[in-house]
């Protein structure tokens, strides 16, 4: 069984390190996994690279559902554990597994039907459309494993274990280095699959990851008291999971919509702009990766301490996570500003793609700090069982404001791709400032109620 951790009294800096460091290391390797995919996509052709950028919004929907449900599950289990309701925490975990399987099947079917139409809307035709569909269909068949892994990770994270998922992500990166070139170019009796080989490698690693996560959770006795009947859908738990997880998923889905909107506007300036955006966002993710673990720490600590009726620790955790995040992201900002060209050249030799990517990165580095205020605040609100705000800020950031801004800056004023990038800058900083003050106000309301 997992060693008990007292999230409600142990020193917060120690708890943040315990939760955040393994998670951040894991996500570094997860992004390096994507970097490997992008690298080999670029070696196939610019069209293949553009196809991967084009399919990312659909791919991200799968990730969004998994991360959203995982976030909701972590929040619910953490609050139950913080309040000492261990049996209830176990039941939420069992139901979350069933919930994820049902959602993954529906998501796969919807994706297989809708993806080709979405790609056509984004301007894909003929060979460009064909390779995009090939890659996306392969990924979609692995949907259930993406979601199962997220839920199993949430069961462990709520109990303070972020190391298991880290180990899986590191192993997945190493395997991807081997499987990507093997499946793309063939060999050892295996046919060359081209871009489909990148998707196939991803799915195989997710399958292996699911078996590993199941093995670890059983070994640590997370499912110690589970019976078959515990996995039969229950309205009470499904309603709770939907109420907490769906807003988190929807928030992540708005990010997918945002990527879709950006890709749509970028496609007006050619497939080179789409390819450049796809590469640059991978680089952006690398810069932000060391801070991802802090999101998990903010969520878990907020939920556990709210469950234990310790809002003062929620406030301190929120402030500490923001402070640590700002310090860490300063390093990423400086590196991106100094080495934007070299980073783009690592993925493509296309001079036009490189130029557009540098243009994006030098503007994006100026709003990296905004992500810290946004992410730590939204995670804290989710831990406080206030998930709906994530939807509101997501709609604002990804759809409501970008559309008029992109039209104004990129098209009406004729700024081209620069207009898109500066539009993202304005949207993120305005959302970050409002979110910071809103979160502070929500925490102080709870503090004042407890003082009465």
C-alpha positions as CSV (number, residue, x, y, z in Angstrom):
1,X,0.0,0.0,0.0
2,X,1.2,3.6,-0.6
3,X,3.0,5.3,2.3
4,X,0.7,7.8,3.9
5,X,1.5,11.5,3.4
6,X,0.1,14.2,5.6
7,X,-0.7,16.9,3.0
8,X,-2.5,19.0,5.7
9,X,0.4,19.6,8.1
10,X,3.8,18.8,6.5
11,X,5.8,21.8,5.3
12,X,4.4,23.1,2.0
13,X,7.8,23.6,0.2
14,X,8.7,19.9,1.0
15,X,5.3,18.7,-0.3
16,X,5.6,20.8,-3.5
17,X,9.0,19.4,-4.2
18,X,7.8,15.8,-3.6
19,X,4.8,16.2,-6.0
20,X,6.2,18.6,-8.6
21,X,9.8,17.4,-9.2
22,X,8.9,13.8,-10.4
23,X,5.9,15.1,-12.4
24,X,8.0,17.7,-14.1
25,X,10.7,15.3,-15.0
26,X,8.1,12.9,-16.4
27,X,6.5,15.6,-18.5
28,X,9.9,16.7,-19.8
29,X,10.3,13.2,-21.3
30,X,6.7,13.3,-22.5
31,X,7.5,16.4,-24.5
32,X,10.8,15.0,-25.7
33,X,8.6,12.0,-26.9
34,X,6.7,14.6,-29.0
35,X,10.0,16.2,-30.1
36,X,11.2,12.8,-31.5
37,X,7.9,12.5,-33.4
38,X,8.3,16.0,-34.8
39,X,12.0,15.3,-35.7
40,X,11.1,12.2,-37.7
41,X,8.1,13.9,-39.3
42,X,10.4,16.6,-40.6
43,X,12.7,13.9,-42.0
44,X,9.8,12.4,-44.0
45,X,8.8,15.7,-45.6
46,X,7.5,19.2,-44.9
47,X,4.1,18.0,-45.9
48,X,4.3,15.2,-43.2
49,X,5.4,17.8,-40.7
50,X,2.5,20.1,-41.6
51,X,0.1,17.1,-41.4
52,X,1.3,16.5,-37.8
53,X,0.7,20.2,-37.0
54,X,-2.7,20.0,-38.7
55,X,-3.8,16.9,-36.8
56,X,-2.7,18.2,-33.4
57,X,-6.0,19.9,-32.5
58,X,-7.8,16.6,-32.9
59,X,-5.0,14.7,-31.1
60,X,-5.2,17.3,-28.4
61,X,-8.9,16.6,-27.8
62,X,-7.9,13.0,-26.8
63,X,-5.3,14.4,-24.5
64,X,-7.7,17.0,-23.2
65,X,-10.3,14.4,-22.2
66,X,-7.7,12.3,-20.5
67,X,-6.1,15.2,-18.6
68,X,-9.5,16.7,-17.7
69,X,-10.9,13.5,-16.3
70,X,-7.6,12.9,-14.5
71,X,-7.7,16.4,-13.0
72,X,-11.3,15.9,-11.8
73,X,-10.5,12.5,-10.4
74,X,-7.5,13.8,-8.5
75,X,-9.5,16.6,-7.0
76,X,-12.3,14.4,-5.9
77,X,-10.1,11.7,-4.4
78,X,-7.8,14.2,-2.8
79,X,-10.7,16.0,-1.0
80,X,-12.0,12.7,0.2
81,X,-8.6,11.6,1.5
82,X,-8.1,15.0,3.1
83,X,-11.4,14.6,4.9
84,X,-10.5,11.1,6.0
85,X,-13.1,9.4,3.8
86,X,-10.8,6.7,2.4
87,X,-13.5,4.2,1.4
88,X,-15.2,6.9,-0.7
89,X,-11.9,7.8,-2.3
90,X,-11.5,4.2,-3.4
91,X,-15.0,4.0,-4.9
92,X,-14.4,7.2,-6.9
93,X,-11.3,5.6,-8.3
94,X,-13.1,2.5,-9.4
95,X,-15.9,4.4,-11.1
96,X,-13.4,6.7,-12.8
97,X,-11.9,3.8,-14.6
98,X,-15.3,2.8,-16.0
99,X,-16.1,6.4,-16.8
100,X,-12.9,6.8,-18.8
101,X,-13.5,3.6,-20.8
102,X,-17.0,4.7,-21.8
103,X,-15.8,8.1,-22.8
104,X,-12.8,6.8,-24.8
105,X,-15.0,4.6,-27.0
106,X,-17.4,7.5,-27.8
107,X,-14.4,9.8,-28.4
108,X,-12.8,7.3,-30.8
109,X,-15.9,6.9,-32.9
110,X,-16.6,10.6,-33.1
111,X,-13.0,11.3,-34.1
112,X,-13.0,8.7,-36.9
113,X,-16.1,10.3,-38.3
114,X,-15.3,14.0,-37.9
115,X,-11.5,14.2,-38.4
116,X,-11.4,14.2,-42.3
117,X,-14.0,17.0,-42.4
118,X,-12.0,19.1,-39.9
119,X,-8.9,18.7,-41.9
120,X,-10.7,19.8,-45.1
121,X,-11.9,22.9,-43.2
122,X,-8.2,23.6,-42.4
123,X,-7.3,23.5,-46.0
124,X,-6.0,19.9,-46.4
125,X,-6.5,18.4,-49.9
126,X,-5.2,15.4,-51.9
127,X,-1.9,14.0,-50.5
128,X,-1.9,16.5,-47.6
129,X,-5.3,15.3,-46.5
130,X,-4.5,11.6,-47.1
131,X,-1.4,11.5,-44.8
132,X,-3.2,13.6,-42.2
133,X,-6.0,11.1,-42.0
134,X,-3.6,8.1,-42.0
135,X,-1.7,9.5,-39.0
136,X,-4.9,10.6,-37.1
137,X,-6.8,7.3,-37.6
138,X,-3.9,5.4,-36.1
139,X,-3.8,7.6,-33.0
140,X,-7.6,7.4,-32.6
141,X,-7.5,3.6,-32.3
142,X,-5.4,4.0,-29.1
143,X,-7.8,6.4,-27.4
144,X,-8.8,4.1,-24.6
145,X,-5.2,3.6,-23.5
146,X,-4.6,7.4,-23.4
147,X,-7.5,7.9,-21.1
148,X,-6.9,4.8,-18.9
149,X,-3.3,5.9,-18.3
150,X,-4.5,9.4,-17.2
151,X,-7.0,7.9,-14.7
152,X,-4.6,5.4,-13.2
153,X,-2.1,8.3,-12.8
154,X,-4.7,10.4,-11.0
155,X,-5.3,7.6,-8.5
156,X,-1.6,7.6,-7.6
157,X,-1.2,11.4,-7.7
158,X,-4.0,12.0,-5.3
159,X,-2.0,9.8,-2.9
160,X,1.2,11.6,-3.4
161,X,2.8,9.2,-6.0
162,X,4.0,11.1,-9.1
163,X,7.0,8.9,-9.6
164,X,5.3,5.9,-11.2
165,X,4.0,8.0,-14.1
166,X,7.4,9.7,-14.4
167,X,9.0,6.3,-14.8
168,X,6.5,5.3,-17.5
169,X,7.1,8.6,-19.5
170,X,10.9,8.2,-19.3
171,X,10.6,4.6,-20.6
172,X,8.2,5.7,-23.3
173,X,10.6,8.3,-24.6
174,X,13.4,5.7,-24.9
175,X,11.1,3.3,-26.6
176,X,10.0,6.0,-29.1
177,X,13.6,6.6,-30.1
178,X,13.7,3.0,-31.2
179,X,10.1,2.4,-32.6
180,X,9.7,5.6,-34.6
181,X,12.5,5.0,-37.1
182,X,11.7,1.2,-37.2
183,X,8.0,1.7,-38.0
184,X,8.6,4.7,-40.4
185,X,11.3,3.0,-42.5
186,X,10.6,-0.7,-41.8
187,X,13.1,-3.4,-41.1
188,X,13.4,-6.8,-39.3
189,X,10.4,-8.1,-41.3
190,X,8.3,-5.0,-40.5
191,X,7.0,-3.0,-43.5
192,X,7.7,0.8,-43.9
193,X,4.6,2.7,-42.7
194,X,5.8,6.3,-43.2
195,X,3.9,8.8,-41.1
196,X,1.5,6.1,-39.9
197,X,4.5,4.5,-38.2
198,X,4.8,7.6,-35.9
199,X,1.2,7.1,-34.8
200,X,1.6,3.3,-34.4
201,X,4.7,3.8,-32.2
202,X,2.7,6.2,-30.0
203,X,-0.2,3.7,-29.6
204,X,2.1,0.8,-28.8
205,X,3.8,2.7,-26.1
206,X,0.4,3.8,-24.6
207,X,-0.7,0.1,-24.5
208,X,2.5,-0.9,-22.7
209,X,2.0,2.0,-20.4
210,X,-1.5,0.9,-19.5
211,X,-0.2,-2.6,-18.5
212,X,2.6,-1.1,-16.4
213,X,0.2,1.3,-14.6
214,X,-2.2,-1.5,-13.9
215,X,0.6,-3.6,-12.5
216,X,1.9,-0.8,-10.2
217,X,-1.6,0.2,-8.9
218,X,-2.3,-3.5,-8.1
219,X,1.2,-3.9,-6.5
220,X,0.6,-0.8,-4.3
221,X,-2.9,-2.1,-3.4
222,X,-4.7,0.9,-4.8
223,X,-7.4,-1.6,-5.9
224,X,-7.0,-3.7,-2.7
225,X,-10.7,-3.9,-1.9
226,X,-12.0,-3.7,-5.5
227,X,-14.8,-6.1,-6.6
228,X,-16.3,-6.4,-10.1
229,X,-19.4,-4.7,-8.8
230,X,-17.4,-1.6,-7.9
231,X,-16.8,-0.9,-11.6
232,X,-20.5,-1.1,-12.6
233,X,-21.6,2.5,-13.4
234,X,-23.2,4.4,-10.4
235,X,-25.1,7.6,-11.0
236,X,-23.8,9.2,-7.8
237,X,-20.1,8.8,-8.8
238,X,-20.6,9.4,-12.5
239,X,-22.4,12.7,-11.6
240,X,-19.5,13.7,-9.3
241,X,-16.9,12.8,-11.9
242,X,-18.8,14.6,-14.7
243,X,-19.4,17.6,-12.5
244,X,-15.7,17.9,-11.6
245,X,-14.0,16.3,-14.6
246,X,-16.1,17.6,-17.5
247,X,-15.4,21.3,-16.8
248,X,-11.6,20.4,-16.6
249,X,-11.9,18.5,-19.9
250,X,-13.9,21.3,-21.5
251,X,-11.2,23.7,-20.4
252,X,-8.7,21.5,-22.1
253,X,-11.0,21.2,-25.1
254,X,-11.1,24.9,-25.5
255,X,-7.3,24.7,-25.8
256,X,-7.9,22.3,-28.7
257,X,-10.4,24.8,-30.2
258,X,-7.8,27.5,-29.7
259,X,-5.2,25.5,-31.6
260,X,-7.7,24.8,-34.3
261,X,-8.5,28.6,-34.6
262,X,-4.8,29.5,-34.7
263,X,-4.1,26.7,-37.2
264,X,-7.0,27.9,-39.3
265,X,-5.6,31.5,-39.5
266,X,-2.0,30.3,-39.9
267,X,-3.2,28.1,-42.9
268,X,-4.1,31.4,-44.7
269,X,-0.4,32.0,-45.0
270,X,0.6,28.5,-46.3
271,X,1.5,25.1,-45.0
272,X,4.9,26.5,-44.0
273,X,3.1,28.7,-41.4
274,X,1.3,25.6,-40.1
275,X,4.5,23.6,-39.9
276,X,6.3,26.5,-38.2
277,X,3.5,26.8,-35.6
278,X,3.6,23.1,-35.0
279,X,7.3,23.1,-34.3
280,X,7.3,26.3,-32.3
281,X,4.6,25.0,-29.9
282,X,6.7,21.9,-29.2
283,X,9.6,24.2,-28.3
284,X,7.2,26.3,-26.2
285,X,6.1,23.2,-24.4
286,X,9.7,22.3,-23.6
287,X,10.3,25.7,-22.0
288,X,7.1,25.3,-19.9
289,X,7.7,21.7,-18.9
290,X,9.7,22.3,-15.7
291,X,6.6,24.2,-14.3
292,X,4.0,21.5,-15.2
293,X,4.7,19.6,-12.0
294,X,3.7,22.7,-10.0
295,X,0.2,22.5,-11.5
296,X,-0.2,19.0,-10.1
297,X,1.1,20.2,-6.7
298,X,-1.2,23.1,-6.7
299,X,-4.2,20.9,-7.5
300,X,-3.4,18.1,-5.0
301,X,-2.5,20.4,-2.1
302,X,-5.5,22.7,-2.6
303,X,-7.9,19.7,-2.7
304,X,-6.4,17.8,0.3
305,X,-6.3,21.0,2.4
306,X,-9.8,22.1,1.4
307,X,-11.0,18.6,2.4
308,X,-9.3,19.1,5.8
309,X,-10.7,22.6,6.1
310,X,-7.3,24.2,6.0
311,X,-7.9,27.1,3.5
312,X,-4.9,29.1,4.9
313,X,-2.6,26.3,3.5
314,X,-4.4,26.5,0.2
315,X,-3.5,30.3,0.0
316,X,0.1,29.6,1.0
317,X,0.4,26.8,-1.5
318,X,-1.0,29.0,-4.3
319,X,1.5,31.8,-3.6
320,X,4.4,29.4,-3.3
321,X,3.6,27.6,-6.6
322,X,3.4,30.9,-8.4
323,X,6.7,32.1,-7.0
324,X,8.5,28.9,-7.9
325,X,6.9,28.9,-11.4
326,X,8.0,32.5,-12.1
327,X,11.6,31.7,-11.1
328,X,11.7,28.5,-13.2
329,X,10.1,30.0,-16.3
330,X,12.6,32.9,-16.3
331,X,15.3,30.4,-17.4
332,X,13.1,29.0,-20.2
333,X,12.3,32.6,-21.4
334,X,15.9,33.6,-21.7
335,X,16.9,30.4,-23.5
336,X,14.1,30.7,-26.1
337,X,14.9,34.3,-26.8
338,X,18.7,33.6,-27.2
339,X,18.4,30.3,-29.2
340,X,15.1,30.6,-31.2
341,X,16.9,30.1,-34.5
342,X,19.0,27.1,-33.4
343,X,15.9,25.5,-31.8
344,X,13.9,25.8,-35.1
345,X,16.8,24.5,-37.2
346,X,16.9,21.3,-35.1
347,X,13.6,20.3,-36.6
348,X,13.6,21.6,-40.2
349,X,15.9,22.9,-42.9
350,X,13.1,24.9,-44.6
351,X,14.1,28.5,-44.4
352,X,10.6,29.9,-44.5
353,X,9.4,27.6,-41.8
354,X,12.4,28.6,-39.6
355,X,11.7,32.3,-40.1
356,X,8.1,32.1,-39.2
357,X,8.9,29.9,-36.2
358,X,11.5,32.3,-34.9
359,X,8.9,35.1,-35.3
360,X,6.5,33.2,-33.1
361,X,9.0,32.1,-30.4
362,X,10.3,35.7,-29.8
363,X,6.8,36.9,-29.1
364,X,5.7,33.8,-27.2
365,X,8.6,34.1,-24.8
366,X,7.0,37.4,-23.7
367,X,3.9,35.7,-22.4
368,X,5.4,32.6,-20.8
369,X,5.0,34.3,-17.4
370,X,1.3,34.7,-18.0
371,X,1.0,30.9,-18.2
372,X,2.3,30.6,-14.6
373,X,-0.4,32.9,-13.2
374,X,-3.1,31.1,-15.3
375,X,-2.1,27.5,-14.7
376,X,-1.4,27.8,-10.9
377,X,-4.6,29.7,-10.3
378,X,-6.8,27.4,-12.4
379,X,-5.3,24.3,-10.8
380,X,-5.9,25.8,-7.3
381,X,-9.6,26.6,-8.2
382,X,-10.1,23.0,-9.4
383,X,-8.7,21.7,-6.2
384,X,-11.2,23.9,-4.3
385,X,-14.0,22.3,-6.4
386,X,-14.5,25.4,-8.4
387,X,-13.9,23.9,-11.9
388,X,-16.4,26.1,-13.8
389,X,-14.1,29.1,-13.9
390,X,-11.7,27.1,-16.1
391,X,-14.4,26.9,-18.8
392,X,-15.1,30.7,-18.7
393,X,-11.4,31.6,-19.0
394,X,-10.9,28.9,-21.6
395,X,-13.7,30.2,-23.9
396,X,-12.3,33.7,-23.5
397,X,-8.7,32.7,-24.3
398,X,-9.3,30.3,-27.1
399,X,-12.3,31.5,-28.9
400,X,-14.1,34.7,-27.8
401,X,-11.1,37.1,-28.0
402,X,-8.8,35.4,-30.5
403,X,-11.3,35.5,-33.4
404,X,-11.8,39.3,-33.5
405,X,-8.1,40.0,-32.6
406,X,-6.7,37.7,-35.3
407,X,-9.1,39.2,-37.9
408,X,-8.1,42.7,-36.9
409,X,-4.3,42.2,-36.6
410,X,-3.5,39.5,-39.1
411,X,-6.0,40.3,-41.9
412,X,-7.5,43.8,-41.5
413,X,-4.2,45.5,-40.5
414,X,-2.2,43.2,-42.7
415,X,0.3,42.0,-40.0
416,X,0.2,38.5,-41.3
417,X,1.4,35.7,-39.0
418,X,2.8,38.4,-36.6
419,X,-0.8,39.5,-36.1
420,X,-1.7,36.0,-34.9
421,X,1.2,35.8,-32.5
422,X,0.6,39.3,-31.0
423,X,-3.1,38.4,-30.6
424,X,-2.1,35.4,-28.5
425,X,0.1,37.7,-26.4
426,X,-2.8,40.1,-25.6
427,X,-5.3,37.3,-24.9
428,X,-3.0,35.4,-22.5
429,X,-1.9,38.4,-20.4
430,X,-5.4,39.8,-20.1
431,X,-6.7,36.4,-19.0
432,X,-3.8,35.9,-16.5
433,X,-4.3,39.3,-14.8
434,X,-8.0,38.7,-14.3
435,X,-7.5,35.1,-13.2
436,X,-4.9,36.0,-10.6
437,X,-7.2,38.5,-8.8
438,X,-10.3,36.3,-9.1
439,X,-8.4,33.3,-7.5
440,X,-7.1,35.5,-4.7
441,X,-10.6,36.7,-4.0
442,X,-12.1,33.2,-4.0
443,X,-9.5,31.9,-1.5
444,X,-9.9,35.0,0.8
445,X,-13.7,34.4,0.8
446,X,-13.2,30.9,2.2
447,X,-10.7,32.3,4.7
448,X,-13.1,34.9,5.9
449,X,-15.9,32.4,6.3
450,X,-13.7,30.2,8.5
451,X,-12.9,33.3,10.7
452,X,-16.6,33.9,11.4
